[in-house]
Amino acid sequence: MLALLAIEGERSGYDLAKQVEKSIAHVWAPARSGLYAVLPRLERAGLVHSRVVSHARRPDKRLYSVTRAGTRALDAWLETIEPGATDSVYLKIFVGSLTTRDVLLEHVAQFQTDTQSLLALYQKIGPTNTNSGHDWYHRHLLRLGIARAELELAWADDVARALRRGPR
């Protein structure tokens, strides 16, 4: 939420929910009720500030903006490398304009390490699968896991190359 506010500027909960739907929902899709619940918590923590805008013919609207403390917390989150946190890497790349390419390259490198480990595990399991009985069914998911890991590694290689070149 902090990242969206940092990118979009002052917004209402409704505006943020709409922005999530048309942008980041394919990577991160919080429940609308969760989104509305987190904003007051962020405000109590001092990470966002809100103000109420009165309307004559409509309900009042509460607008949120990131505070200095919120910016520091966002920067800390962006710079924290989290092994095994795939969704977090996707989010950090999505809001990559808020940090440096070097930080993003570190995230991609950790993602590659994690994915290579997972692929190695799947490849180790492969020869033990008898392809009969229950293993026949398990094999389908094992093949999916291997294909997904290989695709994610190719994607991460592309992202790393693009980050090294820089935005156009």
C-alpha positions in Angstrom: 0.0 0.0 0.0 2.8 2.4 0.8 4.4 1.7 -2.6 1.2 2.5 -4.4 0.7 5.7 -2.4 4.3 6.7 -3.1 3.8 6.2 -6.8 0.3 7.5 -7.2 0.3 10.3 -4.6 -2.5 11.2 -2.3 -5.4 8.8 -2.8 -8.5 7.4 -1.1 -9.0 3.8 -0.2 -11.4 3.5 -3.1 -8.9 5.0 -5.5 -6.2 2.6 -4.3 -8.5 -0.4 -4.7 -9.3 0.7 -8.3 -5.6 1.2 -9.0 -4.8 -2.2 -7.7 -7.4 -3.8 -10.0 -6.0 -2.2 -13.1 -2.3 -2.5 -12.4 -0.8 -4.8 -9.8 -3.7 -7.3 -9.3 -2.0 -9.9 -11.5 0.9 -10.0 -8.9 -0.8 -8.9 -5.7 -4.5 -8.8 -5.1 -5.5 -8.1 -1.5 -9.1 -8.4 -0.5 -10.8 -5.0 -0.8 -11.8 -5.3 2.9 -8.1 -5.9 3.8 -7.1 -2.9 1.8 -9.5 -0.7 3.6 -8.5 -2.1 7.0 -4.7 -1.6 6.4 -4.9 2.1 5.8 -6.0 3.1 9.3 -3.4 0.7 10.7 -0.7 2.4 8.6 -2.0 5.8 9.9 -1.9 4.6 13.5 1.7 3.5 12.9 2.6 6.9 11.5 3.4 5.6 8.0 0.6 7.5 6.3 -1.4 10.7 7.0 -5.0 11.2 6.1 -7.3 14.1 5.6 -11.0 14.3 5.0 -12.4 16.1 2.0 -16.0 17.2 2.4 -18.4 17.0 -0.5 -21.9 18.7 -0.6 -23.7 15.9 -2.5 -21.6 12.8 -1.7 -20.1 11.2 1.4 -16.9 12.7 2.7 -13.7 11.2 1.3 -10.6 10.3 3.3 -7.4 10.8 1.4 -4.1 9.1 2.4 -0.5 10.1 1.7 2.8 8.7 2.7 4.7 10.3 5.7 8.5 10.6 6.0 8.4 7.6 8.3 6.4 5.7 5.7 9.0 6.5 3.1 11.7 5.2 5.3 9.7 2.0 6.0 9.1 1.6 2.3 12.8 2.1 1.5 13.7 -0.5 4.2 11.3 -3.0 2.7 12.5 -2.4 -0.8 16.1 -2.9 0.2 15.5 -6.0 2.3 16.5 -9.2 0.5 14.1 -12.0 1.5 15.1 -15.5 0.6 12.1 -17.6 -0.5 9.8 -14.6 -0.8 8.7 -14.9 -4.5 5.6 -12.7 -4.2 7.7 -10.0 -2.5 10.2 -10.0 -5.4 7.4 -9.6 -7.9 6.0 -6.7 -6.0 9.4 -5.1 -5.6 10.0 -5.3 -9.3 6.6 -4.0 -10.0 7.3 -0.8 -8.0 11.0 -0.9 -9.1 11.1 2.8 -9.9 11.1 3.5 -6.1 14.5 1.9 -5.6 17.8 1.4 -7.5 18.6 -1.1 -10.2 21.4 -2.5 -8.0 18.9 -3.3 -5.3 16.5 -4.9 -7.8 19.4 -6.9 -9.2 20.1 -8.3 -5.7 16.4 -9.3 -5.5 16.6 -11.0 -8.8 19.8 -12.8 -7.9 18.2 -14.1 -4.7 15.1 -15.2 -6.7 17.4 -17.0 -9.1 19.1 -18.8 -6.2 15.8 -19.8 -4.6 14.4 -21.0 -7.9 17.5 -22.9 -8.9 17.3 -24.7 -5.5 13.7 -25.6 -6.1 14.4 -26.8 -9.6 17.3 -29.0 -8.2 14.9 -30.5 -5.7 12.3 -31.3 -8.3 14.9 -32.8 -10.6 16.2 -34.9 -7.7 12.6 -36.2 -7.1 12.1 -37.0 -10.8 14.1 -40.2 -11.0 12.3 -41.5 -7.8 8.9 -41.2 -9.5 7.7 -44.6 -10.7 5.1 -43.1 -13.0 2.6 -45.7 -11.7 -0.1 -45.7 -9.1 -0.1 -42.4 -7.1 3.2 -41.5 -8.7 1.5 -41.3 -12.1 -0.6 -38.4 -10.7 2.2 -36.8 -8.8 4.4 -36.8 -12.0 2.0 -34.3 -13.6 2.6 -31.8 -10.9 6.3 -32.5 -10.7 6.5 -31.7 -14.5 4.6 -28.5 -13.9 7.0 -27.5 -11.0 10.0 -28.1 -13.2 8.5 -26.2 -16.2 7.5 -23.3 -14.0 10.9 -23.1 -12.4 12.6 -23.2 -15.7 10.3 -20.5 -17.0 10.9 -18.4 -13.9 14.7 -18.7 -14.3 14.5 -17.6 -18.0 12.3 -14.7 -16.9 14.7 -13.7 -14.1 17.6 -13.8 -16.6 15.6 -11.4 -18.9 14.8 -9.1 -16.0 18.5 -9.0 -14.9 19.6 -8.2 -18.5 17.0 -5.5 -18.8 18.0 -4.0 -15.4 21.6 -3.9 -16.4 20.7 -2.0 -19.6 18.3 0.4 -17.8 14.9 1.7 -18.6 14.3 3.2 -22.1 
